[in-house]
Amino acid sequence: MTIDLKTIKHISKLSRISVDDKKVDKLAGDLNSIFDFIKKLNELNTDKVEPLTSIAETTLKLRFDEVKSKDIRDQILKNSPDENKDFFVVPKVVD
């Protein structure tokens, strides 16, 4: 996959990020380098490699799922931007 000027403009429009025309060539080169690196990674044989959740060789400690605080609804809802007794109300962000 090659990233060209048209693709950069399309991506910037979708992400609502303005891209300066002077920097488009450098950005295309950087993105193409990233995709080349991804192609190299895809060529690696990882059949015998176990997936990692962390580079530290530790296991997660299991614990019981228990409620530690009860009846804190009013304390939480008082931080809501709008008054409501049932749920947390936030401003609309999508039109």
C-alpha positions in Angstrom: 0.0 0.0 0.0 1.3 3.4 -1.0 0.2 6.6 0.6 -0.2 9.4 -1.9 -1.3 13.1 -1.7 -5.0 12.1 -2.4 -5.0 9.6 0.4 -3.4 12.0 2.9 -6.0 14.7 2.0 -8.8 12.1 2.4 -7.5 10.9 5.8 -7.0 14.5 7.1 -10.6 15.4 6.0 -12.0 12.3 7.8 -10.0 13.0 11.0 -10.7 16.8 10.8 -7.0 17.6 11.0 -5.6 20.3 8.8 -2.4 19.3 7.0 -0.2 22.0 5.6 0.5 21.4 1.9 4.3 21.9 2.5 4.3 19.0 5.0 2.2 16.5 2.9 5.3 15.0 1.2 7.1 14.4 4.5 3.9 12.9 6.0 3.4 10.6 3.0 7.0 9.4 3.4 6.7 8.8 7.1 3.4 6.9 6.6 4.9 4.8 3.8 7.9 4.0 6.1 5.5 2.8 8.8 3.6 0.6 6.3 6.9 -0.9 5.0 7.8 -1.7 8.6 4.4 -3.3 9.1 4.9 -5.4 6.0 8.2 -6.7 7.4 6.6 -7.6 10.7 3.9 -9.5 8.9 6.6 -11.6 7.2 7.8 -12.9 10.6 6.8 -16.4 11.6 5.1 -16.1 15.0 3.5 -19.6 15.1 5.4 -20.7 18.3 5.4 -17.3 20.0 3.0 -17.0 22.9 1.0 -13.7 23.1 2.1 -11.2 25.8 0.0 -9.0 28.0 3.2 -7.4 29.4 6.9 -7.7 29.0 7.2 -8.5 32.8 6.8 -12.2 33.4 4.2 -12.0 36.1 0.7 -13.3 36.5 -2.3 -11.4 37.6 -3.5 -12.1 41.1 -7.1 -13.2 41.2 -9.5 -11.5 43.6 -13.2 -11.7 44.3 -15.4 -9.1 42.7 -17.1 -7.5 45.7 -18.8 -4.1 46.3 -16.7 -2.0 48.7 -18.9 1.2 48.7 -22.6 1.2 48.9 -25.2 4.0 48.4 -22.8 6.5 46.8 -25.1 7.4 43.9 -25.9 10.9 45.3 -22.2 11.6 45.8 -21.4 10.7 42.2 -24.4 12.4 40.6 -23.6 15.7 42.3 -20.6 16.0 39.9 -22.9 15.9 36.9 -22.9 19.1 34.8 -26.8 19.0 34.7 -29.2 18.2 37.5 -30.6 14.7 37.3 -31.5 12.1 40.0 -31.2 9.0 37.9 -28.1 9.2 35.7 -25.0 11.2 34.9 -25.8 13.9 32.3 -23.0 15.3 30.0 -23.1 17.9 27.3 -23.9 16.7 23.8 -20.7 16.3 21.7 -22.0 14.9 18.4 -24.5 16.7 16.2 
